[in-house]
Amino acid sequence: MKRFDYLIVGAGFAGSVLAERLASQDNKKVLLIDKRNHIAGNAYDYFDKNGILIHKYGPHIFHTNSGEVFEHLSKFTEWRPYQHKVLAQVDGQLVPMPINLDTINKLYGLNLTALQVTDFLASMAEPREKILTSEDVVISKVGRELYEKFFRGYTRKQWGCDPSELDASVTARVPTRTNRDDRYFTDTYQAMPLYGYTRMFENMLGHPNIKVMLNTSFSEITDYVFYNELIFTGPIDEYFNYCFGKLPYRSLEFRFESHDTPVYQPAPVINYPNDNPYTRVTEFKYLTGQEHRKTVIVYEYPRSEGDPYYPVPKPENGLLYKKYQALASATKGVYFAGRLGTYKYYNMDQVVAQALTLYRKISQNYNGAVEVLSKKLHISPTPALMGNVLSSD
């Protein structure tokens, strides 16, 4: 049976970035497996029966401040410039989200200026001595009334618990603005892959040193494949057979609808921080720029069971993860990466950045091993030696 330098579990961003780097830069033989029937992880997109490009696992909007990450992905895709915008249904109105000057003026029937809205929000804010939870973050900035209108209901649906139980990082991701900037993100680079995420991943994984196996789980293949090192991007607790118990995740259920109209709603995404069972509704053609006489929307319903999407950022979960992290550190020849492998609520660009950093670490470790071996053999670490040590032959 063929021997591989690396077995990589998971064909999402983390696994695919690492596979491409190791194959193209270090000439390594890589076997990349995924239990799903497709590559690209949760970023997977495809054309439905009407020819409309949709995201199978909900909207994925790319944005980053990292030039390195953007330049790296640009090797595998052209881009379509895209500035994401979100409306929230509050008090029977659709208002900009994140909260900005227009949000306040429309919600309260005012005509405040940027300076006046700063004072308005300050008068509503409730200072907190310590910012420990997601509730603390919002109330200290905009007060309890806006917290109840925009954040509490949405967060309770999304995470299955009150914001007062969640780490401050959850709501800290959403800014509050005193100008009219209605973009959801303000990152330097904001764009969508011109031909979709799946095409980008296909280009990334097209190297001859990479073999991809789908519909394949780690447990069913590990005893039948020879490899030198393992990169695991699945759930870290699953790898260790849940020996300390399961790490909690939130999942999602998606309900897609096709409509015989070019445009269905007035914004790419509408949030519902109210009693509706869903959190948001996305219309994909805004994201992709596709022209079509029909359109597709998707409703998102948070669930406690199902595919793991979001690590739940609570203090007790962090302590549980640290136990698994200690086991991972003591496990030689295995690297953990991605949201599930490191139990972190990362954006796509953060996963790519983490993968590039891990690649450099792996490559340096390998080069260091070659250097040590060459010193023992009293030879120079020539390119031929670099290609043969720990090779697949």
Number of C-alpha atoms within 10 A of each C-alpha: 6 9 16 23 22 27 26 28 25 28 28 23 27 30 28 26 23 26 30 23 20 22 19 16 9 14 18 22 25 27 22 24 23 24 16 15 10 18 27 23 22 19 20 21 23 15 12 13 7 12 12 20 21 24 23 18 17 24 20 18 18 20 23 19 14 15 10 14 20 20 10 15 18 13 11 18 20 15 15 16 15 18 20 20 19 21 23 24 18 18 10 8 11 19 23 27 25 20 24 21 24 25 24 20 15 14 15 9 10 13 13 16 15 16 11 13 21 16 14 15 18 15 12 16 19 16 15 12 8 9 15 15 20 23 26 25 25 27 21 20 20 21 20 18 12 19 20 16 16 21 23 23 20 24 20 18 21 24 22 14 14 18 24 15 16 21 21 20 14 18 19 15 9 16 14 15 18 21 16 14 17 22 15 17 21 14 13 12 18 19 20 22 22 16 15 22 24 19 19 20 24 15 14 20 25 13 17 11 17 23 16 18 18 15 10 17 15 17 8 9 11 12 8 8 13 17 20 14 18 20 22 23 24 26 22 25 23 14 17 13 10 13 11 12 13 15 21 18 21 18 19 21 16 16 13 15 11 15 12 11 11 13 18 17 14 12 18 19 23 23 21 22 24 21 10 12 15 21 21 22 23 24 25 22 21 20 25 22 14 14 12 14 12 16 25 22 22 23 20 21 18 21 18 14 12 12 12 18 17 19 22 22 20 14 12 10 16 16 11 16 22 13 13 23 18 10 13 20 12 10 10 10 12 16 18 26 26 27 25 23 23 23 27 18 18 16 15 22 19 21 22 26 19 20 23 19 13 18 18 14 12 16 16 12 12 16 16 12 14 21 18 13 16 16 11 9 10 9 11 12 17 11 8 8 16 18 15 12 15 18 17 17 10
